[in-house]
Amino acid sequence: MTIQRRGNPKVPDANGIEKKIKRGNALRQASAWRVSRGSLLVVVVALAVVGTLTWLYLASGDPYTTETLVRQAEVVAQTRVYTVDCSEDYENYKRYPGCTPQTCGRAVTDNSVTREEAMALRRLAERGLALAGSDGGASILDLHSGALSMGKQFVNIYRYFGEQITDVFSEEDFRLYREVRGRIQAVIAETFDLDPSLLYLTKPTFFSRINSTLAKTQHDEYWHPHIDKVTYGSFDYTSLLYLSDYGTDFTGGRFIFMDSNGNRTVEPRAGRVSFFSSGSENLHRVEQVSWGTRYAITVSFTCDPAHAISDPAMPITSV
């Protein structure tokens, strides 16, 4: 029997193994790149689609895109008026000829209150609000009722601080406040063709200070859409006097009219008065302040003498 001898096993070549490993790695890398390139391509296509849709959205004049009626940098020397159809809200209340809105709208002027007067009123607000203030982002000071935000509640500034008030406010402060209120009342009457003697100051009329601090109570949530005539039945005309500048003192905080065919905004400017009829034709909200501090005064008017309030005066203190 012949025995067939087998040769020595063939030892693999090290260089060959290394080449195969490199080739395998290269194939895996190429495969991974193809997957990665495919994913990247999907992302690029998605971004292109989103960009196109965004461009179409903006270019189509979408009704929810905000239109700026008046910018902060503009100076409105002559009252700028934007008329809108009156709502039926006023039919639910007693009508007062010569005062109840017949023509409705909103208007803006920078010619009723000077920036210097606005700064003086802002300093008044700063001194008063420095006594307390809300834990959240919105604080109020009402010189008429004495209401002042303190933590999560309100106190009466005249009772709580007593004679200390004379160190905070002066007769000149109250004189300026009354004078400015009178000018705002006059421009509203002139713009809406009213008898100014039939227009009465009403409550609430107050200073507001808004910043970006998180809300702690519902009183801090100032940004919700609302209708003044629905919230306060006595309101017929609402005005705001701005005491700080949008874009310089704060960002966000613009006043927005929410119309059926789009949102329209007024950018605050110190000394600017924005006013409007108070019915649902002027549904509105305030943007959340994102930076800085926004100061303003809300000055409200009614046609119903039963809801009239007096101008504030320095409290009489004992000697």
C-alpha positions in Angstrom: 0.0 0.0 0.0 1.3 3.3 -1.0 1.1 6.0 1.6 0.6 9.4 0.0 2.4 12.1 1.9 0.7 15.4 2.4 2.7 18.5 2.2 3.1 21.0 5.0 0.0 23.2 5.5 0.3 26.4 3.6 0.8 29.3 6.0 -1.2 32.4 5.0 0.7 35.4 3.9 0.6 38.2 6.5 0.6 40.9 3.8 -2.4 39.3 2.1 -4.4 39.2 5.3 -3.6 42.9 5.9 -4.7 43.7 2.4 -8.0 41.9 2.9 -8.6 43.6 6.2 -8.0 47.0 4.6 -10.2 46.1 1.7 -12.9 45.0 4.1 -12.6 48.2 6.0 -12.8 50.3 2.9 -15.9 48.5 1.8 -17.5 49.0 5.2 -16.5 52.7 5.1 -17.9 53.1 1.6 -21.1 51.5 2.7 -21.4 53.7 5.8 -20.7 56.8 3.7 -23.4 55.7 1.2 -25.8 55.5 4.2 -24.6 58.7 5.6 -24.7 60.5 2.3 -28.3 59.1 1.8 -29.3 60.5 5.2 -27.7 63.8 4.5 -29.5 64.0 1.2 -32.8 63.4 2.9 -32.0 66.2 5.4 -31.0 68.6 2.6 -34.2 67.8 0.7 -36.3 68.3 3.8 -34.7 71.6 4.5 -35.3 72.7 0.9 -39.0 71.7 1.2 -39.4 73.5 4.5 -37.7 76.6 3.1 -39.9 76.6 0.0 -43.0 76.2 2.1 -41.9 79.0 4.5 -41.3 81.3 1.5 -44.7 80.4 0.0 -46.3 81.0 3.4 -44.8 84.5 3.7 -45.1 85.4 0.1 -48.8 84.5 0.1 -49.7 87.2 2.6 -50.9 84.8 5.2 -53.7 86.5 7.3 -51.9 85.6 10.6 -48.7 87.4 9.7 -48.3 90.5 11.9 -48.4 93.9 10.1 -46.7 96.9 11.9 -49.0 99.9 11.9 -46.5 102.2 13.6 -42.8 101.5 14.2 -41.0 102.7 17.3 -38.6 104.9 15.2 -41.5 106.8 13.6 -42.8 110.1 15.0 -46.5 110.4 14.4 -47.0 114.2 14.5 -50.6 114.0 13.3 -53.0 111.4 14.8 -53.0 108.3 12.6 -56.5 106.7 12.5 -57.5 103.2 11.3 -61.2 102.7 11.2 -62.9 99.3 11.7 -66.6 98.3 11.7 -68.2 98.6 15.2 -69.2 95.3 16.8 -72.6 94.7 18.3 -71.2 94.8 21.9 -72.5 98.3 22.5 -76.1 97.2 21.8 -76.0 95.3 25.0 -75.6 98.5 27.1 -77.4 101.7 27.5 -76.5 104.1 24.7 -75.3 107.6 25.4 -75.8 110.0 22.5 -72.6 112.0 21.8 -70.4 109.4 23.4 -71.3 105.8 22.6 -69.1 104.7 19.7 -70.7 105.3 16.3 -67.4 105.1 14.4 -65.0 102.5 15.7 -61.3 102.0 15.2 -57.9 102.5 16.6 -55.5 105.5 16.5 -51.9 106.5 17.4 -50.3 109.9 18.2 -47.0 111.1 19.4 -48.2 114.7 19.7 -50.2 114.7 22.9 -47.5 113.8 25.5 -43.9 114.8 25.3 -41.1 112.3 25.9 -40.0 114.4 28.9 -43.4 114.1 30.4 -43.4 110.4 29.7 -40.0 110.0 31.5 -41.3 112.0 34.5 -44.3 109.7 34.7 -42.1 106.7 34.4 -40.0 107.9 37.3 -43.2 108.2 39.3 -44.1 104.6 38.4 -40.6 103.4 39.3 -40.7 105.0 42.7 -44.2 103.6 43.5 -43.4 100.1 42.2 -40.1 100.0 44.1 -42.1 99.8 47.3 -43.3 96.3 46.4 -44.0 94.6 43.0 -45.3 91.3 41.9 -43.3 88.0 42.2 -44.2 87.4 38.6 -43.5 89.5 35.5 -46.4 92.0 35.7 -46.8 94.6 38.4 -49.4 97.4 38.6 -49.8 100.7 40.5 -53.2 102.3 40.5 -53.1 105.8 42.0 -56.9 106.0 42.0 -57.7 102.9 44.1 -54.3 102.7 45.7 -53.8 99.1 44.4 -50.2 98.0 44.3 -48.8 94.6 43.4 -47.0 92.9 46.3 -45.8 89.4 45.9 -48.8 87.3 44.8 -51.4 89.8 46.1 -52.3 93.5 46.1 -52.2 96.0 48.9 -53.6 99.5 49.2 -50.5 101.8 48.9 -52.1 104.6 50.8 -53.1 102.5 53.8 -50.1 100.2 53.8 -47.4 102.9 53.6 -49.3 105.8 55.2 -47.4 109.0 55.6 -44.4 107.4 53.9 -46.2 108.1 50.6 -45.3 111.8 50.8 -41.6 110.7 50.5 -42.5 108.8 47.3 -44.9 111.1 45.4 -45.3 114.8 45.2 -48.1 117.2 44.3 -46.3 117.9 41.0 -46.5 114.1 40.2 -50.3 114.2 40.6 -50.7 117.5 38.7 -48.8 116.1 35.7 -50.8 112.9 35.8 -54.1 114.8 35.8 -52.9 117.1 33.0 -51.8 114.2 30.8 -55.1 112.3 31.4 -57.0 115.4 30.2 -55.0 115.6 27.0 -55.5 111.9 26.3 -59.3 112.4 26.9 -59.3 115.4 24.5 -57.5 113.6 21.6 -59.9 110.6 22.0 -62.9 113.0 21.8 -61.6 114.8 18.8 -60.7 111.7 16.9 -64.0 109.9 17.5 -66.1 113.1 17.2 -67.4 113.0 20.8 -68.5 115.6 23.3 -65.5 115.5 25.7 -67.8 116.5 28.6 -69.7 113.2 28.1 -66.6 111.1 28.4 -65.6 110.0 31.9 -62.5 108.4 33.3 -63.2 104.9 34.6 -61.5 102.1 36.4 -59.2 100.3 36.2 -56.7 103.0 35.1 -53.2 102.1 36.2 -49.4 102.0 35.6 -48.0 98.7 34.5 -44.4 97.3 34.7 -43.8 94.1 32.7 -40.6 92.1 32.4 -39.6 88.6 31.5 -39.9 87.0 34.9 -42.0 83.9 34.9 -45.7 84.3 35.9 -46.5 83.3 39.4 -50.3 84.0 39.4 -53.0 84.6 36.7 -52.5 88.3 37.3 -49.0 87.9 35.7 -50.4 86.4 32.6 -51.0 89.6 30.7 -50.5 88.1 27.2 -53.9 86.4 26.7 -56.2 87.8 24.0 -59.2 89.8 25.4 -61.8 92.4 24.7 -62.0 95.3 27.1 -65.8 95.8 26.7 -66.3 92.2 27.6 -63.8 92.2 30.5 -65.0 95.5 31.9 -68.5 96.4 30.8 -68.0 100.1 31.6 -65.2 100.5 29.0 -66.1 102.4 25.8 -62.6 103.8 24.9 -59.2 102.4 26.0 -55.9 104.2 25.7 -52.3 103.4 26.5 -49.5 105.9 27.1 -46.1 104.2 26.7 -43.3 105.2 29.0 -40.5 103.2 27.5 -39.1 102.3 24.1 -39.5 99.0 22.2 -36.2 97.7 21.0 -34.2 99.8 23.5 -35.7 99.4 26.9 -37.3 96.0 26.1 -38.1 93.5 23.4 -41.4 91.7 22.9 -44.2 93.6 24.6 -45.8 94.9 21.4 -49.5 95.6 21.5 -51.3 93.4 18.9 -54.8 93.9 17.4 -56.1 90.5 16.4 -58.3 91.1 13.3 -60.0 88.5 11.3 -57.8 89.1 8.3 -54.5 89.5 10.2 -52.7 90.7 13.2 -51.6 94.3 13.4 -49.2 95.8 15.9 -48.1 99.1 17.4 -44.5 99.4 18.6 -44.2 101.3 21.9 -42.4 104.6 22.1 -42.1 106.8 25.2 -44.7 109.5 24.9 -46.8 107.6 22.4 -50.6 107.3 22.9 -52.4 104.4 21.3 -56.2 104.4 21.8 -59.2 102.5 20.4 -62.9 101.8 20.9 -63.2 99.0 23.5 -65.5 96.5 21.8 -64.7 93.2 20.1 -63.8 95.0 16.9 -60.5 95.5 18.8 -59.7 92.1 20.2 -56.1 92.4 21.3 -53.2 91.1 23.3 -49.7 92.1 24.4 -46.7 90.0 23.4 -44.7 88.5 26.2 -41.7 90.6 27.1 -38.5 88.7 26.3 -36.0 91.2 27.6 -35.9 94.4 29.6 -38.8 96.2 31.2 -41.9 97.8 29.6 -43.7 100.7 31.4 -47.1 102.0 30.3 -50.3 103.6 31.7 -53.7 102.2 30.8 -56.2 105.1 30.8 -59.8 104.0 30.4 -62.9 105.9 29.6 -66.7 105.3 29.8 -69.8 107.0 28.6 -71.7 106.0 31.7 -71.5 108.6 34.4 -72.4 105.9 37.0 -69.0 104.3 36.4 -67.0 107.6 36.5 -64.0 107.9 38.8 -62.1 111.0 40.0 -58.6 112.0 39.3 -56.2 110.9 42.1 -54.8 113.4 44.6 -52.1 113.4 47.2 -53.4 111.9 50.4 -53.9 114.3 53.3 -51.6 113.3 56.1 -51.8 114.3 59.7 -49.4 117.0 61.0 
